[in-house]
Amino acid sequence: MRKRAPLDIFASSAPGLERIVAEEIQQLGITGAKQIEGGVIFTGDLTRLYEANLHLRAASRVVVRVAEFHASSFHELERRAKRIPW
């Protein structure tokens, strides 16, 4: 089985709860998490993603970055999003 690349994961939170989310992530044994405005970013595999979704209480969402690009209009966003190998 092919090993997958680490995922860029973002646990979003209400303003002021970033520290609590970071502590919860640390309690899961995930290292390297970084607090930013609006949540906490970290990397991990699918297991870490599932654990975060299941156990984080202060986070409102846990999402994964699937691509990164600049779009200055909705049309451009739509066009670039169609190119992502979903």
DRENRO-823960 format. One record per residue: residue in one letter; chain; x, y, z of N, C-alpha, C in turn. Coordinates in nm, 2 decimals, padded with zeros to 4 digits. Layout:
! residues N
<res:A; chain:A; n_c1:X; n_c2:Y; n_c3:Z; ca_c1:X; ca_c2:Y; ca_c3:Z; c_c1:X; c_c2:Y; c_c3:Z>
...
! end
This chain:
! residues 86
<res:M; chain:A; n_c1:00.08; n_c2:-00.12; n_c3:00.00; ca_c1:00.00; ca_c2:00.00; ca_c3:00.00; c_c1:00.09; c_c2:00.12; c_c3:00.00>
<res:R; chain:A; n_c1:00.05; n_c2:00.22; n_c3:-00.08; ca_c1:00.13; ca_c2:00.35; ca_c3:-00.09; c_c1:00.11; c_c2:00.44; c_c3:00.03>
<res:K; chain:A; n_c1:00.22; n_c2:00.49; n_c3:00.08; ca_c1:00.21; ca_c2:00.59; ca_c3:00.19; c_c1:00.16; c_c2:00.72; c_c3:00.14>
<res:R; chain:A; n_c1:00.06; n_c2:00.78; n_c3:00.21; ca_c1:00.01; ca_c2:00.91; ca_c3:00.17; c_c1:00.09; c_c2:01.02; c_c3:00.23>
<res:A; chain:A; n_c1:00.09; n_c2:01.14; n_c3:00.16; ca_c1:00.16; ca_c2:01.26; ca_c3:00.22; c_c1:00.08; c_c2:01.31; c_c3:00.34>
<res:P; chain:A; n_c1:00.15; n_c2:01.37; n_c3:00.43; ca_c1:00.08; ca_c2:01.43; ca_c3:00.54; c_c1:-00.03; c_c2:01.53; c_c3:00.50>
<res:L; chain:A; n_c1:-00.14; n_c2:01.54; n_c3:00.57; ca_c1:-00.25; ca_c2:01.64; ca_c3:00.54; c_c1:-00.22; c_c2:01.77; c_c3:00.62>
<res:D; chain:A; n_c1:-00.26; n_c2:01.88; n_c3:00.55; ca_c1:-00.26; ca_c2:02.01; ca_c3:00.62; c_c1:-00.40; c_c2:02.02; c_c3:00.68>
<res:I; chain:A; n_c1:-00.41; n_c2:02.02; n_c3:00.82; ca_c1:-00.54; ca_c2:02.02; ca_c3:00.89; c_c1:-00.56; c_c2:02.15; c_c3:00.96>
<res:F; chain:A; n_c1:-00.68; n_c2:02.20; n_c3:00.96; ca_c1:-00.71; ca_c2:02.32; ca_c3:01.03; c_c1:-00.83; c_c2:02.30; c_c3:01.12>
<res:A; chain:A; n_c1:-00.82; n_c2:02.32; n_c3:01.25; ca_c1:-00.93; ca_c2:02.31; ca_c3:01.34; c_c1:-00.97; c_c2:02.45; c_c3:01.38>
<res:S; chain:A; n_c1:-01.09; n_c2:02.49; n_c3:01.33; ca_c1:-01.14; ca_c2:02.62; ca_c3:01.35; c_c1:-01.21; c_c2:02.64; c_c3:01.48>
<res:S; chain:A; n_c1:-01.20; n_c2:02.76; n_c3:01.54; ca_c1:-01.26; ca_c2:02.78; ca_c3:01.67; c_c1:-01.32; c_c2:02.92; c_c3:01.67>
<res:A; chain:A; n_c1:-01.41; n_c2:02.94; n_c3:01.77; ca_c1:-01.46; ca_c2:03.08; ca_c3:01.80; c_c1:-01.34; c_c2:03.16; c_c3:01.85>
<res:P; chain:A; n_c1:-01.35; n_c2:03.29; n_c3:01.82; ca_c1:-01.24; ca_c2:03.38; ca_c3:01.87; c_c1:-01.21; c_c2:03.37; c_c3:02.02>
<res:G; chain:A; n_c1:-01.09; n_c2:03.35; n_c3:02.05; ca_c1:-01.05; ca_c2:03.34; ca_c3:02.19; c_c1:-01.03; c_c2:03.20; c_c3:02.24>
<res:L; chain:A; n_c1:-01.08; n_c2:03.10; n_c3:02.16; ca_c1:-01.07; ca_c2:02.96; ca_c3:02.20; c_c1:-00.96; c_c2:02.88; c_c3:02.14>
<res:E; chain:A; n_c1:-00.87; n_c2:02.95; n_c3:02.06; ca_c1:-00.76; ca_c2:02.89; ca_c3:02.00; c_c1:-00.67; c_c2:02.81; c_c3:02.09>
<res:R; chain:A; n_c1:-00.64; n_c2:02.87; n_c3:02.21; ca_c1:-00.55; ca_c2:02.81; ca_c3:02.30; c_c1:-00.61; c_c2:02.68; c_c3:02.36>
<res:I; chain:A; n_c1:-00.74; n_c2:02.68; n_c3:02.38; ca_c1:-00.81; ca_c2:02.56; ca_c3:02.43; c_c1:-00.80; c_c2:02.45; c_c3:02.32>
<res:V; chain:A; n_c1:-00.83; n_c2:02.48; n_c3:02.20; ca_c1:-00.82; ca_c2:02.39; ca_c3:02.09; c_c1:-00.68; c_c2:02.33; c_c3:02.08>
<res:A; chain:A; n_c1:-00.57; n_c2:02.42; n_c3:02.09; ca_c1:-00.44; ca_c2:02.37; ca_c3:02.08; c_c1:-00.40; c_c2:02.28; c_c3:02.20>
<res:E; chain:A; n_c1:-00.46; n_c2:02.30; n_c3:02.32; ca_c1:-00.43; ca_c2:02.21; ca_c3:02.43; c_c1:-00.50; c_c2:02.08; c_c3:02.41>
<res:E; chain:A; n_c1:-00.62; n_c2:02.08; n_c3:02.35; ca_c1:-00.69; ca_c2:01.95; ca_c3:02.32; c_c1:-00.61; c_c2:01.87; c_c3:02.22>
<res:I; chain:A; n_c1:-00.56; n_c2:01.94; n_c3:02.12; ca_c1:-00.48; ca_c2:01.87; ca_c3:02.01; c_c1:-00.36; c_c2:01.81; c_c3:02.08>
<res:Q; chain:A; n_c1:-00.29; n_c2:01.89; n_c3:02.17; ca_c1:-00.17; ca_c2:01.83; ca_c3:02.23; c_c1:-00.21; c_c2:01.71; c_c3:02.32>
<res:Q; chain:A; n_c1:-00.32; n_c2:01.71; n_c3:02.38; ca_c1:-00.37; ca_c2:01.60; ca_c3:02.46; c_c1:-00.39; c_c2:01.47; c_c3:02.38>
<res:L; chain:A; n_c1:-00.42; n_c2:01.49; n_c3:02.25; ca_c1:-00.43; ca_c2:01.38; ca_c3:02.16; c_c1:-00.30; c_c2:01.32; c_c3:02.12>
<res:G; chain:A; n_c1:-00.19; n_c2:01.39; n_c3:02.16; ca_c1:-00.06; ca_c2:01.34; ca_c3:02.12; c_c1:-00.01; c_c2:01.40; c_c3:01.99>
<res:I; chain:A; n_c1:-00.07; n_c2:01.50; n_c3:01.94; ca_c1:-00.03; ca_c2:01.56; ca_c3:01.81; c_c1:00.06; c_c2:01.67; c_c3:01.84>
<res:T; chain:A; n_c1:00.18; n_c2:01.66; n_c3:01.78; ca_c1:00.28; ca_c2:01.76; ca_c3:01.80; c_c1:00.29; c_c2:01.86; c_c3:01.68>
<res:G; chain:A; n_c1:00.35; n_c2:01.97; n_c3:01.71; ca_c1:00.37; ca_c2:02.07; ca_c3:01.60; c_c1:00.25; c_c2:02.15; c_c3:01.56>
<res:A; chain:A; n_c1:00.15; n_c2:02.15; n_c3:01.64; ca_c1:00.03; ca_c2:02.24; ca_c3:01.62; c_c1:00.07; c_c2:02.38; c_c3:01.64>
<res:K; chain:A; n_c1:00.01; n_c2:02.47; n_c3:01.56; ca_c1:00.04; ca_c2:02.61; ca_c3:01.57; c_c1:-00.10; c_c2:02.69; c_c3:01.58>
<res:Q; chain:A; n_c1:-00.11; n_c2:02.77; n_c3:01.68; ca_c1:-00.23; ca_c2:02.86; ca_c3:01.70; c_c1:-00.22; c_c2:02.97; c_c3:01.60>
<res:I; chain:A; n_c1:-00.33; n_c2:03.00; n_c3:01.53; ca_c1:-00.34; ca_c2:03.12; ca_c3:01.45; c_c1:-00.48; c_c2:03.18; c_c3:01.48>
<res:E; chain:A; n_c1:-00.50; n_c2:03.30; n_c3:01.43; ca_c1:-00.63; ca_c2:03.36; ca_c3:01.45; c_c1:-00.74; c_c2:03.27; c_c3:01.39>
<res:G; chain:A; n_c1:-00.83; n_c2:03.23; n_c3:01.47; ca_c1:-00.95; ca_c2:03.15; ca_c3:01.42; c_c1:-00.93; c_c2:03.00; c_c3:01.43>
<res:G; chain:A; n_c1:-00.82; n_c2:02.96; n_c3:01.49; ca_c1:-00.80; ca_c2:02.81; ca_c3:01.50; c_c1:-00.66; c_c2:02.77; c_c3:01.52>
<res:V; chain:A; n_c1:-00.64; n_c2:02.64; n_c3:01.49; ca_c1:-00.51; ca_c2:02.58; ca_c3:01.50; c_c1:-00.48; c_c2:02.50; c_c3:01.38>
<res:I; chain:A; n_c1:-00.36; n_c2:02.51; n_c3:01.33; ca_c1:-00.31; ca_c2:02.43; ca_c3:01.21; c_c1:-00.22; c_c2:02.32; c_c3:01.26>
<res:F; chain:A; n_c1:-00.22; n_c2:02.21; n_c3:01.20; ca_c1:-00.13; ca_c2:02.10; ca_c3:01.22; c_c1:-00.13; c_c2:02.00; c_c3:01.11>
<res:T; chain:A; n_c1:-00.04; n_c2:01.91; n_c3:01.10; ca_c1:-00.03; ca_c2:01.81; ca_c3:01.00; c_c1:-00.05; c_c2:01.67; c_c3:01.06>
<res:G; chain:A; n_c1:-00.10; n_c2:01.58; n_c3:00.98; ca_c1:-00.12; ca_c2:01.45; ca_c3:01.02; c_c1:-00.18; c_c2:01.36; c_c3:00.92>
<res:D; chain:A; n_c1:-00.19; n_c2:01.23; n_c3:00.95; ca_c1:-00.25; ca_c2:01.14; ca_c3:00.85; c_c1:-00.40; c_c2:01.13; c_c3:00.88>
<res:L; chain:A; n_c1:-00.46; n_c2:01.04; n_c3:00.81; ca_c1:-00.61; ca_c2:01.02; ca_c3:00.82; c_c1:-00.65; c_c2:00.98; c_c3:00.96>
<res:T; chain:A; n_c1:-00.57; n_c2:00.90; n_c3:01.03; ca_c1:-00.60; ca_c2:00.87; ca_c3:01.17; c_c1:-00.61; c_c2:00.99; c_c3:01.25>
<res:R; chain:A; n_c1:-00.51; n_c2:01.08; n_c3:01.24; ca_c1:-00.51; ca_c2:01.21; ca_c3:01.32; c_c1:-00.63; c_c2:01.29; c_c3:01.29>
<res:L; chain:A; n_c1:-00.66; n_c2:01.30; n_c3:01.16; ca_c1:-00.78; ca_c2:01.37; ca_c3:01.12; c_c1:-00.91; c_c2:01.32; c_c3:01.18>
<res:Y; chain:A; n_c1:-00.92; n_c2:01.19; n_c3:01.18; ca_c1:-01.04; ca_c2:01.12; ca_c3:01.24; c_c1:-01.04; c_c2:01.15; c_c3:01.39>
<res:E; chain:A; n_c1:-00.92; n_c2:01.13; n_c3:01.46; ca_c1:-00.92; ca_c2:01.16; ca_c3:01.60; c_c1:-00.96; c_c2:01.30; c_c3:01.64>
<res:A; chain:A; n_c1:-00.91; n_c2:01.40; n_c3:01.56; ca_c1:-00.94; ca_c2:01.54; ca_c3:01.58; c_c1:-01.09; c_c2:01.56; c_c3:01.57>
<res:N; chain:A; n_c1:-01.15; n_c2:01.50; n_c3:01.46; ca_c1:-01.30; ca_c2:01.52; ca_c3:01.44; c_c1:-01.38; c_c2:01.46; c_c3:01.55>
<res:L; chain:A; n_c1:-01.33; n_c2:01.35; n_c3:01.60; ca_c1:-01.40; ca_c2:01.27; ca_c3:01.71; c_c1:-01.39; c_c2:01.34; c_c3:01.85>
<res:H; chain:A; n_c1:-01.27; n_c2:01.38; n_c3:01.88; ca_c1:-01.24; ca_c2:01.42; ca_c3:02.02; c_c1:-01.23; c_c2:01.57; c_c3:02.05>
<res:L; chain:A; n_c1:-01.21; n_c2:01.66; n_c3:01.95; ca_c1:-01.20; ca_c2:01.80; ca_c3:01.98; c_c1:-01.34; c_c2:01.85; c_c3:02.01>
<res:R; chain:A; n_c1:-01.34; n_c2:01.92; n_c3:02.13; ca_c1:-01.47; ca_c2:01.97; ca_c3:02.18; c_c1:-01.48; c_c2:02.12; c_c3:02.15>
<res:A; chain:A; n_c1:-01.37; n_c2:02.19; n_c3:02.16; ca_c1:-01.38; ca_c2:02.34; ca_c3:02.14; c_c1:-01.37; c_c2:02.38; c_c3:02.00>
<res:A; chain:A; n_c1:-01.33; n_c2:02.29; n_c3:01.91; ca_c1:-01.32; ca_c2:02.33; ca_c3:01.77; c_c1:-01.46; c_c2:02.32; c_c3:01.71>
<res:S; chain:A; n_c1:-01.49; n_c2:02.41; n_c3:01.62; ca_c1:-01.62; ca_c2:02.41; ca_c3:01.55; c_c1:-01.62; c_c2:02.32; c_c3:01.43>
<res:R; chain:A; n_c1:-01.50; n_c2:02.32; n_c3:01.36; ca_c1:-01.49; ca_c2:02.24; ca_c3:01.24; c_c1:-01.34; c_c2:02.19; c_c3:01.23>
<res:V; chain:A; n_c1:-01.32; n_c2:02.08; n_c3:01.16; ca_c1:-01.19; ca_c2:02.03; ca_c3:01.13; c_c1:-01.19; c_c2:02.00; c_c3:00.98>
<res:V; chain:A; n_c1:-01.10; n_c2:02.08; n_c3:00.91; ca_c1:-01.10; ca_c2:02.07; ca_c3:00.77; c_c1:-00.96; c_c2:02.04; c_c3:00.72>
<res:V; chain:A; n_c1:-00.95; n_c2:02.00; n_c3:00.59; ca_c1:-00.82; ca_c2:01.97; ca_c3:00.53; c_c1:-00.81; c_c2:02.05; c_c3:00.40>
<res:R; chain:A; n_c1:-00.69; n_c2:02.11; n_c3:00.39; ca_c1:-00.65; ca_c2:02.18; ca_c3:00.27; c_c1:-00.63; c_c2:02.09; c_c3:00.15>
<res:V; chain:A; n_c1:-00.70; n_c2:02.10; n_c3:00.05; ca_c1:-00.68; ca_c2:02.00; ca_c3:-00.07; c_c1:-00.61; c_c2:02.07; c_c3:-00.18>
<res:A; chain:A; n_c1:-00.60; n_c2:02.20; n_c3:-00.18; ca_c1:-00.53; ca_c2:02.28; ca_c3:-00.28; c_c1:-00.51; c_c2:02.42; c_c3:-00.24>
<res:E; chain:A; n_c1:-00.43; n_c2:02.49; n_c3:-00.30; ca_c1:-00.40; ca_c2:02.63; ca_c3:-00.27; c_c1:-00.38; c_c2:02.71; c_c3:-00.40>
<res:F; chain:A; n_c1:-00.46; n_c2:02.82; n_c3:-00.42; ca_c1:-00.44; ca_c2:02.90; ca_c3:-00.54; c_c1:-00.51; c_c2:03.04; c_c3:-00.51>
<res:H; chain:A; n_c1:-00.47; n_c2:03.13; n_c3:-00.59; ca_c1:-00.53; ca_c2:03.27; ca_c3:-00.58; c_c1:-00.64; c_c2:03.28; c_c3:-00.68>
<res:A; chain:A; n_c1:-00.76; n_c2:03.34; n_c3:-00.64; ca_c1:-00.87; ca_c2:03.36; ca_c3:-00.73; c_c1:-00.92; c_c2:03.50; c_c3:-00.69>
<res:S; chain:A; n_c1:-00.93; n_c2:03.59; n_c3:-00.79; ca_c1:-00.98; ca_c2:03.72; ca_c3:-00.76; c_c1:-01.13; c_c2:03.74; c_c3:-00.81>
<res:S; chain:A; n_c1:-01.19; n_c2:03.64; n_c3:-00.86; ca_c1:-01.33; ca_c2:03.64; ca_c3:-00.90; c_c1:-01.39; c_c2:03.50; c_c3:-00.88>
<res:F; chain:A; n_c1:-01.52; n_c2:03.50; n_c3:-00.87; ca_c1:-01.59; ca_c2:03.37; ca_c3:-00.86; c_c1:-01.56; c_c2:03.28; c_c3:-00.98>
<res:H; chain:A; n_c1:-01.56; n_c2:03.34; n_c3:-01.09; ca_c1:-01.54; ca_c2:03.26; ca_c3:-01.22; c_c1:-01.40; c_c2:03.20; c_c3:-01.21>
<res:E; chain:A; n_c1:-01.30; n_c2:03.27; n_c3:-01.16; ca_c1:-01.16; ca_c2:03.22; ca_c3:-01.15; c_c1:-01.16; c_c2:03.11; c_c3:-01.05>
<res:L; chain:A; n_c1:-01.23; n_c2:03.13; n_c3:-00.93; ca_c1:-01.24; ca_c2:03.03; ca_c3:-00.83; c_c1:-01.30; c_c2:02.90; c_c3:-00.88>
<res:E; chain:A; n_c1:-01.41; n_c2:02.91; n_c3:-00.96; ca_c1:-01.48; ca_c2:02.80; ca_c3:-01.01; c_c1:-01.39; c_c2:02.72; c_c3:-01.11>
<res:R; chain:A; n_c1:-01.32; n_c2:02.80; n_c3:-01.20; ca_c1:-01.23; ca_c2:02.74; ca_c3:-01.30; c_c1:-01.12; c_c2:02.66; c_c3:-01.24>
<res:R; chain:A; n_c1:-01.05; n_c2:02.72; n_c3:-01.13; ca_c1:-00.94; ca_c2:02.66; ca_c3:-01.07; c_c1:-00.99; c_c2:02.54; c_c3:-00.98>
<res:A; chain:A; n_c1:-01.10; n_c2:02.55; n_c3:-00.92; ca_c1:-01.15; ca_c2:02.44; ca_c3:-00.84; c_c1:-01.18; c_c2:02.31; c_c3:-00.93>
<res:K; chain:A; n_c1:-01.22; n_c2:02.34; n_c3:-01.05; ca_c1:-01.25; ca_c2:02.22; ca_c3:-01.14; c_c1:-01.12; c_c2:02.15; c_c3:-01.17>
<res:R; chain:A; n_c1:-01.01; n_c2:02.21; n_c3:-01.16; ca_c1:-00.88; ca_c2:02.14; ca_c3:-01.19; c_c1:-00.83; c_c2:02.05; c_c3:-01.08>
<res:I; chain:A; n_c1:-00.89; n_c2:02.06; n_c3:-00.96; ca_c1:-00.84; ca_c2:01.99; ca_c3:-00.85; c_c1:-00.89; c_c2:01.84; c_c3:-00.87>
<res:P; chain:A; n_c1:-00.80; n_c2:01.75; n_c3:-00.85; ca_c1:-00.83; ca_c2:01.60; ca_c3:-00.87; c_c1:-00.91; c_c2:01.55; c_c3:-00.75>
<res:W; chain:A; n_c1:-01.03; n_c2:01.59; n_c3:-00.73; ca_c1:-01.11; ca_c2:01.55; ca_c3:-00.62; c_c1:-01.12; c_c2:01.40; c_c3:-00.61>
! end
